[in-house]
Structures are given as structure tokens and as C-alpha cells.
């Protein structure tokens, strides 16, 4: 009988100790979702960083608290010791997706409580843009075009700038990266035989694939 009581007391003590330890820890968790399909994304590499406050000193640099990979349902969870921090940062990386960074307010993170959110990442897609001058042509022909929306900066032909070609023989093709499921908007001015016309159009990108758009003038 005494042995049974002793075992019960030890079990209660162990459970109480574990609960106290859990109450002293912080948890940041969530589900990673595809922005376009609104579906879970598995095997995403996730990193957690914090700007620690140590001995009353605030750091502007992020320190790593760990990394992991989401399960097949896109779920991840970081549990770590109670720390003082001025902010947290999550980084998400997966092949064929754009890297994503999310800042987490330290006021939302409390010891003994789980902070859980959904996090969305964009898939990669590609645009192949062909610009060609067709008969009848003139050496004075000019086209100026720009991609006005749906582009990704520094990704080939999609910067926030204009391109101009002059002459009768224009046949160029550029390929660049954009967000999967984004509407890519174009506008272009064509000057030919003394007339200048403005044109506008758009095309929907396909996640993980390439769409072709041709501007012929």
C-alpha cells in the first residue's frame, strides 16, 4: 500500500514538474499554405530567429533559435526557453517557391502559451514575352513597353522599367519569373508610319509553369 502511495506521489510530482517546465517555455507554431491554391505545403524549411535582450542590452542582430521542416500537412512548431526579445523572425524556403520572411511581434509571444498562425508562400511561375515587328515595317518603327503589374523585381524582363526598340527588324524574347497565379499587366506604345497608339493587355500566370505572351506590331 505504501509503495502504491509513493508511486502515486512521484507521478503527481513528475506531472507537476513537467507542467511547470512547459509553462516556462514559449511556442511559435503554424501552418504553411500556398497563396494561390490555399492548400498546405509540406517539406518547407523554416527558420526561427530572435532579437535577444540580454543583461538589459538590446541587440539589433537576429540570433538563430532553430530550424525544422514542415510535415506533410504544412505544420511546424518551435518550443524554446523563455527569453526576452524585441522581436522574432520566421524564414520559409522551399524549391519552386519564393522565399518568405515574416516578422513576429514579441508582445504576441508569452510563456506557457502557443502562438499559432497560418503563413502563406508564393509559388514560382514564368513569363516568356516575345516582341516582334511584322510586315509592313519601317526603319522608323518604335515600340516602348512595360510590365506594370504582376512582376518580380530583378527577375529578368520584369523590372519596374520600360524597354524601347527601334527599327524594322525587331524579334526578341525574354523570360522572367513571376508569382504563380498573378495577373501580369502590360502596356505598350507603338509608333509606325507617323501614328502612335497605346495598347494594354494582361495574362494570368500558371503556378510552376510558363505562359507565353506575344506583342506583335
C-alpha positions, -999 to +999 in steps of 0.1 A: +000+000+000+028+024+009+046+016-023+014+024-043+011+057-025+047+065-031+043+058-068+012+080-070+031+109-052+060+105-076+037+105-106+020+137-094+053+153-087+066+144-122+035+157-139+036+190-119+073+195-127+067+189-164+038+213-164+059+239-147+087+234-173+062+238-201+047+269-185+082+284-186+086+278-224+075+297-255+059+282-286+056+296-321+038+273-345+017+274-376+007+260-410+024+270-442-001+275-471+001+280-508-011+316-515-029+306-548-043+272-541-049+278-503-036+243-496-010+231-471+026+229-482+048+201-468+086+199-466+091+237-462+123+246-444+115+270-416+140+290-396+133+310-364+153+340-352+150+364-323+165+398-313+175+389-278+176+412-248+204+401-225+215+418-193+193+447-203+211+452-236+190+452-268+205+436-299+198+447-334+210+414-347+189+383-350+201+351-333+190+316-345+166+297-323+165+267-346+152+253-378+129+225-389+108+212-418+070+212-420+052+179-420+030+167-449+002+189-436+024+220-436+025+222-398+056+233-378+062+241-341+091+257-323+092+254-285+121+272-267+131+286-233+115+318-221+137+346-234+134+384-235+133+396-271+124+427-290+111+407-320+111+374-338+115+364-374+104+334-394+121+324-427+104+300-452+122+282-480+111+256-505+122+247-540+099+263-567+086+288-542+097+323-534+115+327-501+094+344-475+101+364-443+076+371-416+083+393-385+065+384-353+058+410-326+074+399-293+043+412-275+024+383-290+047+356-276+041+346-240+055+318-219+031+289-215+010+299-245+012+288-281+013+315-308-002+298-339-008+314-373-012+305-410+017+316-432+014+319-470+041+315-496+040+322-533+048+296-559+071+304-588+058+309-624+074+321-656+065+345-683+080+342-718+075+375-736+080+378-773+081+412-791+081+411-829+077+437-856+056+423-885+051+433-921+047+461-932+076+475-914+097+507-914+131+516-901+114+543-881+091+519-863+094+522-825+078+502-796+081+510-759+066+486-735+064+480-697+050+453-674+030+474-650+018+448-625+024+412-615+062+414-620+090+405-596+119+430-594+153+418-606+138+388-623+148+391-660+123+410-681+101+421-652+117+451-636+097+482-630+110+500-661+104+504-698+120+488-729+123+505-762+131+490-796+136+510-829+138+496-864+122+473-889+137+441-877+127+435-841+122+399-828+132+395-792+121+370-765+127+374-728+118+350-699+114+361-664+100+348-631+067+359-615+043+348-588+021+318-595-015+328-602-006+365-606-022+387-633+006+402-653-004+435-669+013+451-699+011+484-718+030+494-749+032+524-773+038+517-810+049+544-834+047+534-870+042+554-902+037+586-882+010+572-859+013+564-822-011+540-805-014+528-769-022+492-761-030+474-729-035+437-720-030+411-693-024+374-688-027+351-658+004+332-648+003+295-641+019+282-609+050+261-616+047+266-654+055+291-682+030+312-701+038+328-735+027+363-745+034+378-779+034+415-786+033+419-824+031+453-841 
